């Protein structure tokens, strides 16, 4: 029971290390800004209090998106692991999720779990991706694309697009 619990949580961390780091950063900033807001409130500085609370709320939004990304990457990891276990190795599987660092991390961990880890890393290396390519390809081309519904849909709903959806 404890081993299953630890393995499940290890998978969450290994599937999405970057969103977990961002989540930790957001939580740290929320706690810091909450402490600062309490100090401003205690001292009677209403402008500082309101400003600190507003900034803390923006970090809360970042934490929410990090959690959504973690859940999405875990679902993607499960989907890719099942495809690899059922159909075996295929470069198509890895090329389909190559556009984002988080998706690549999920695919590599699924490949490691099924015995194709080295092959997956070679696919991404041959596509030109390195460890420092953190931003999704779409956002590198146009940073304002993050505000479009189509980007949010593809980022947080992994899997095939079914026509008529």
N, C-alpha and C positions, 0 to 999 in steps of 0.2 A: 504494500500500500504506500509506504513512504517512498520507495524506489519509483513507483509509477508517478507519484506527485512530483518528485524531483525531476524525473525525465521529462514530464510534460512542461514544467516551468523552464527547464533547460532549453527545450525546443523553442519556447516563446522567445527567449533571449537570443538564441542562435539564429533564428529565422529573421529577426528584425533588430539587429544591433543598433543601427543608426536611429530609428524611431525611439528606441529605449533611451539612448543617450539624450535625445531632444526632450523626451518626457522628463527625465531627471533634471535637465536644465530648467524646464518650465516649472517644475515643482519647487526647485530651489529658489527661483525668482518669485514665485507666488508667496512662499514662506517669508522671504526677505522683505518683499513689499508689504505683506500683511503686518510684519513687525514694525516696519517704518510707518505704515498708516496708523497703527496703534499709538506709536510715539507722537505722531502729529496730533492725533485726537486728544491724547493726554495733555499735550502742551497747548491745546486750543488753536492750532493752525488749521483752519478748515480748508483752505486752498491746498495745502500739502496733503491733507487727508484725502480729499476728493481726487486729487491727481494720482496719489499712490494706489487708491482703490481702482481707478480707471485703468491704470497700467497693469495692475494685477489681473484685472478681468481680461485684458488682451492676452496675457500669458496663459490664462485659463483656456482661452480659445485655442492657443497653440497646443496645450496639453490634450485637449479634446481631439484635435486632428492627429496627434501622435498616437493616441489610443486607437483611433479608428484605423490608422495605418498599420499598427501592430496586429490588430484583429484581421485586417484584410490580407496582410502578408502571411499570417498563419494559415488562413483558408487557402491561399495560393500554394503554400508549401504542401498542404495536405493533398491538394488537387494534383500538383506536379509529382509528388511521391507516388500517388496512385497510378498516374499515367506511366511513370517509369517502371513500376512494379508489374503493371498489366502488359504493357507493350514493349518494354525494353528501351534501350538507348535510342534517341533520335535527336539530331541537331535542331530539328524544327521546334521541338519543345523549348529548348533554351533560347533560340533566336526569337521566339514569340514574346519572351519576357525580358529581352535585353535592353529595353529602353530606359529602365530605371535601376538605380543602385539597390533599392530595397527589394525589387523583384529579382534581381540577380542574386542577392544574398539568400532569398528564400529558395530559389532554384538550385543554388549550389548546395545548400544544406539538405534539400530533398535528394539531390544526386549523391551526396556523401552517405546518406542513410540507405540508399539502394545500391551503392557500390560503383557509382559513375562519377564520383567527385572530380577526379583528375580530368576526365573527358569534358565535363562541364566547364572547368576552369580554362581548358584549352580552347573551347568554343569562344568564350568571352575574350580571351586574350587575342585570338585570331580576328575578332571583330574590332579590336583596338581599345577595349576597355581595360583600365587599370584601377588600382585601389583608390586613386584620388578623383575619379569621376563620380561625384556625389549627386549632382543635379540630374533630374530626368532630361532626356534628350529634347523633349518638347519645350521645357522651360529654358534650356540653353538657347534655343532658336528664338523664342519669344517669351520673356519673363512674365508678361501680363496674362498669359494663357492660363495661369493658375486660377483666375477668377471666373473661368468659363464652366458652365455645367458639364460639358463633354469631358473636360479634364478631370473634374471631380468624380464623374461616373466611372471613367476608366481607372482612376487611381484607387477608388475604394470599393469597386465591384469586380473582382477578378473573375476570369472565365471567358467563355465564348460570348460574342454578341449574337443573340438570337433575333432573326428578322421578325419585325412586327412588335418589337419591344420598345 
